[in-house]
Amino acid sequence: MSTKQFNPSGARDEENESDSGRSMADVLTLPDSEQRFVTWLIRQKQVSLSEAVAYMNQEEEVVCNMLNSLSNLRFCTATERGW
């Protein structure tokens, strides 16, 4: 399992929503499951792939695909320490 982690919107603690290019209103345009996932990511600030898989209760490949899709839409960013 990958140790890559996820950082919602690529934002660091000192950045605000407008710096990331996405707002909470943008989250509402996502399907319900992705809305819940992005909201959870935002609350966590940074998570590992294994944490995301555990939260989503889905196969790693499914979660990776969702994270990659959300990354392409600029809702999260992969980092060395997480997403």
C-alpha positions in Angstrom: 0.0 0.0 0.0 1.3 3.4 -0.9 2.5 5.9 1.8 1.5 8.9 -0.3 -0.7 11.3 1.5 -3.4 13.7 0.4 -3.7 17.4 1.1 -7.1 19.0 0.3 -6.9 21.7 -2.3 -3.1 21.7 -1.9 -3.7 24.3 0.9 -1.3 24.7 3.8 -2.6 25.8 7.1 -1.6 29.4 6.4 -3.4 29.5 3.1 -7.1 30.4 2.7 -9.7 29.0 0.3 -9.2 31.5 -2.4 -5.5 30.6 -2.6 -6.3 27.0 -3.5 -8.6 28.0 -6.4 -11.6 26.1 -4.9 -14.2 27.1 -2.5 -16.7 25.2 -0.4 -19.3 26.1 -2.9 -17.4 24.2 -5.5 -17.6 21.1 -3.3 -21.4 21.2 -3.7 -21.0 20.5 -7.4 -19.6 17.1 -6.7 -21.6 13.9 -6.4 -22.7 13.1 -2.8 -20.0 10.5 -2.0 -17.2 12.9 -3.3 -18.7 15.8 -1.3 -18.5 13.8 1.9 -15.0 12.6 1.0 -13.7 16.1 0.2 -15.3 17.5 3.4 -13.6 14.8 5.4 -10.3 15.5 3.7 -10.6 19.2 4.5 -11.3 18.4 8.2 -8.3 16.1 8.4 -6.0 18.6 6.6 -3.7 15.7 5.4 -4.3 12.0 5.2 -2.4 8.9 4.0 -3.8 6.7 1.3 -4.5 4.0 3.9 -6.5 6.5 6.0 -8.5 7.5 3.0 -9.2 3.8 2.1 -10.3 3.1 5.7 -12.6 6.1 5.7 -14.2 5.3 2.3 -14.4 1.6 3.1 -13.5 0.8 -0.5 -10.7 -0.9 -2.4 -7.5 1.0 -2.7 -7.7 1.3 -6.5 -11.2 2.9 -6.2 -10.0 5.4 -3.7 -6.9 6.1 -5.8 -9.0 6.8 -8.8 -11.3 9.1 -6.8 -8.3 11.0 -5.4 -6.7 11.3 -8.8 -9.9 12.6 -10.2 -10.3 15.1 -7.4 -6.7 16.1 -7.8 -7.3 16.8 -11.5 -10.2 19.0 -10.5 -7.9 20.8 -7.9 -9.8 19.6 -4.8 -6.7 17.9 -3.4 -3.0 17.5 -4.1 -0.6 14.6 -3.6 2.4 15.3 -1.5 5.4 13.3 -0.2 3.8 13.3 3.2 0.2 12.9 2.1 -2.8 14.3 0.3 
